[in-house]
Each structure stands twice: as C-alpha cells, then as structure tokens.
Amino acid sequence: GLELSWKISLKGPIFTFQNVLWHGMSPPYRRVAERPVSKFGWSERTKQPIESRPSYMHTLAQTANYVITINSNKRMLLDRLLENKFDQGFFGLFRDEDVPIGFEVYRISNKATGDLEYVGNFKCGNGSPCTLWHLANCFESDDGRKLFIDGSVSIVPLDRKWHEVKTEDHELQRFTIDLDSGKATSEVLLGRTSTEGFEFPGINPRFHMHRNEFIFALGNPLAETNCSVVKLNTATGESARLAGLRANESPMEPLFLPRPGAAEGD
C-alpha cells in the first residue's frame, strides 16, 4: 500500500510518502517492510522529480523465496492529489512518464512469519516505458538467481489522456530479474497487433511459482466483437484460439479450472 503522512512545520506542512508491505503465509498479515518514496513541503509539490512521485501499482509478484513490487511508468501528480482535484477520476491522478518499469525485490527471510529483507531495485534496461497489469505466473530459475514474471503490459503514448486508460493496447511480456547483475530485461511473449491486444492471462494454478508451459489470455476483452480465448505455448511461441464463442459473446477475467486428474499444464 501507499502511505501518506504529514506534519506541520514553521514553513508549512511536510508530506511523506512511503510504500508499505503487509505479508504473511496466512491471514492476518503483518506489516513487515517500508520503503520511502518522497518527502517534500507544500510549495515543492509540483517540483518533485519523476523518481520521487509514487507509481501506480496494479499488482505485485511472489515466487517461492521472493516478493516483488512493481513500479510502473504511471506516476502520481502530487498536486492533484493534495489539492483534491478528483474531477478526472482515479487515473486522472497519474501521468505516463518516460521512465523504465522497475522492480523492488524482497527476500522472504522467514517463511514462518513472512518477514521480508530488502534486496534492491532492478530497473528494466530494455523495452518501452510500460505498466504491468495482470500476472500469469512468477517463478525462479533452477539456481534461484533469476526471477521471471509473466504478465500483461500496456505501452502507451506519453501524451495519452487520463480517460483513455481503458483503450490501451496490451500484450504479454516476460520480465527477467537477474539478482547477480542487478538488471532486469523484458521480452514479448505474445505481441499486440493492429487489430488485437491480449489481457487477463492465467495458467493452471498447480503451476504457480513453477515454470509453466502454457498461458491462456483473452484477445480484445473490452471489444464488442472479435473477442477470443488464446492459448500460448511459452516454449515454442506458438498460439492458438479456442473455438466456441458466439457472436456478441465477450469473455472476461477467467478462472482456470484444471480437468480433474490432469497432469499437464493445460
């Protein structure tokens, strides 16, 4: 969560933003980590550098041994929040900026209590500024030194208007976090086209936190026509569309139900 606190000084109010994590292996979860974002006075609210403006976080990732928070390129307009300017809705509080997506990595230091130990901030060194929306899976390499995050990503023009967030095109990407090099990279698993984008990915839940072969996603889920369910083979890059949708039927966020007794990833 994003926590805002303030105090009154001789120069006026001082605002402090920090990211706070609650974590545990079962409810109730405990407050286990805090990461400062910015601290400034009222007159400085429009002068904060991009890195000091809170990012929009739609999701976070967890592998067997790590928790990862995700800093998108959508950064808060601090003046709009502090001046109660909500006329443009929630997404009107953010603006797409020319900064790479970043990953704050925490190691689960105690699996009994869920305590976390901060590892570092890994900025993506390739690809375009983007927002990671929904996750398909997160897992580690065999040696535990690389973390993989598969999910749906939107890459939008930096001059996008706030009300256009629902029209953003999405594609499926894999992010690789290299704990040894301190770098993160991205690759496209299923790219958007001029007529189709992909969202709401899901996998067989038995493969969560383990390397999986298949990802299912929705093609054009917000469109009135041409909606589809897509099956992607992550090993070969091949994809296929599932038949059976009738005209004007549009699937939305799917719930994956494995066939009883099925051992395969699909």
Sequence and secondary structure as in RCSB ss.txt:
>XXXX:A:sequence
GLELSWKISLKGPIFTFQNVLWHGMSPPYRRVAERPVSKFGWSERTKQPIESRPSYMHTLAQTANYVITINSNKR
MLLDRLLENKFDQGFFGLFRDEDVPIGFEVYRISNKATGDLEYVGNFKCGNGSPCTLWHLANCFESDDGRKLFID
GSVSIVPLDRKWHEVKTEDHELQRFTIDLDSGKATSEVLLGRTSTEGFEFPGINPRFHMHRNEFIFALGNPLAET
NCSVVKLNTATGESARLAGLRANESPMEPLFLPRPGAAEGD
>XXXX:A:secstr
 EEEEEEEETTEEEEEEEEEEEE SSSS EEEEEEEEEEEEGGGTT   GGGS B    EEE SSEEEEEE SEE
E HHHHHTT  TT GGGGEEE S   EEEEEEEEETTTTEEEEEEEEEB SS   EEEEEEEEEE TTSSEEEEE
EEEE   TT  GGGGGG  EEEEEEEEETTTTEEEEEEEE   SS  EEEEE  GGGTTS  SEEEEEESTTSSS
S EEEEEETTT  EEEE    TT    S      TT  S  
